Amino acid sequence: MSNHVAGVSPVAFAGFGAFQDPNPNPRPPQPEPAAERYRLLIEKGEKGFIYKTLDRTTGEVIRQYPSEEMVRLSQSPAYGPGDVIVTGA
């Protein structure tokens, strides 16, 4: 059986700095909002907890879970578990 593998000359390790950045003029990173700007508020609701993320500067509610719509829906006397989605075909 013959060996049909071509010889390859050794290659010197170029190091990690040998690779060039494809974008030589990248945009500076955008500053992220400081975590101190936001406040987590946990309120006891009628049927569980309501989690809100507030902007300390403006007092605006950034996010809420469950949403206001879901809280209103769950407080309705006509609401029952499973009324939000249709599970049947």
C-alpha positions as CSV (number, residue, x, y, z in Angstrom):
1,M,0.0,0.0,0.0
2,S,1.5,3.3,-1.0
3,N,1.2,6.7,0.9
4,H,-0.2,9.4,-1.4
5,V,0.1,12.3,1.1
6,A,2.0,15.4,0.0
7,G,4.6,16.9,2.3
8,V,3.8,20.2,3.9
9,S,6.4,22.6,5.2
10,P,6.0,23.7,8.8
11,V,4.3,27.1,9.6
12,A,5.4,29.3,12.4
13,F,2.8,30.4,14.9
14,A,1.9,34.0,14.2
15,G,0.4,34.8,17.6
16,F,-3.0,36.2,18.5
17,G,-2.1,39.7,17.5
18,A,-1.6,38.7,13.8
19,F,-5.3,39.0,13.0
20,Q,-6.5,42.4,11.7
21,D,-9.8,43.9,12.7
22,P,-12.1,43.9,9.6
23,N,-13.5,47.3,10.8
24,P,-10.6,49.6,11.5
25,N,-12.8,52.5,12.6
26,P,-15.5,50.9,14.8
27,R,-18.2,53.1,16.4
28,P,-17.5,53.8,20.0
29,P,-19.7,51.6,22.3
30,Q,-23.0,53.2,23.3
31,P,-23.2,53.9,27.0
32,E,-25.7,51.7,28.8
33,P,-28.1,53.4,31.2
34,A,-26.8,53.2,34.7
35,A,-28.5,50.6,36.8
36,E,-29.0,53.1,39.6
37,R,-31.5,54.9,37.4
38,Y,-34.0,52.1,37.7
39,R,-35.9,50.8,40.7
40,L,-37.7,47.4,41.0
41,L,-41.0,47.7,42.8
42,I,-42.9,44.6,43.9
43,E,-46.5,45.1,44.9
44,K,-48.9,42.6,46.4
45,G,-51.9,42.3,44.1
46,E,-55.2,40.5,44.7
47,K,-54.1,37.4,42.9
48,G,-50.3,37.5,43.2
49,F,-47.4,39.9,42.9
50,I,-47.0,42.8,40.4
51,Y,-43.4,43.5,39.4
52,K,-42.6,47.0,38.0
53,T,-39.4,48.6,36.8
54,L,-39.5,52.3,37.5
55,D,-37.3,55.1,36.1
56,R,-36.2,57.0,39.3
57,T,-35.7,60.2,37.4
58,T,-39.2,60.4,35.7
59,G,-41.2,58.0,37.8
60,E,-42.3,56.3,34.6
61,V,-43.1,52.6,34.6
62,I,-40.7,51.1,32.2
63,R,-41.9,47.5,32.4
64,Q,-44.6,45.7,34.4
65,Y,-45.3,42.0,34.8
66,P,-48.1,41.0,34.6
67,S,-49.2,43.8,32.3
68,E,-51.9,46.3,33.3
69,E,-54.3,44.6,30.9
70,M,-53.8,41.2,32.5
71,V,-54.3,42.7,36.0
72,R,-57.6,44.3,34.9
73,L,-58.7,41.1,33.2
74,S,-57.9,39.0,36.3
75,Q,-59.9,41.4,38.5
76,S,-63.0,41.0,36.3
77,P,-65.7,38.7,37.8
78,A,-66.2,37.2,34.3
79,Y,-62.6,36.1,34.1
80,G,-61.7,32.4,34.7
81,P,-58.4,30.5,34.4
82,G,-57.8,29.7,30.7
83,D,-59.9,32.5,29.4
84,V,-56.9,34.3,27.8
85,I,-56.0,31.6,25.3
86,V,-57.9,29.1,23.3
87,T,-56.6,25.6,24.0
88,G,-59.2,23.7,21.9
89,A,-58.9,23.0,18.2
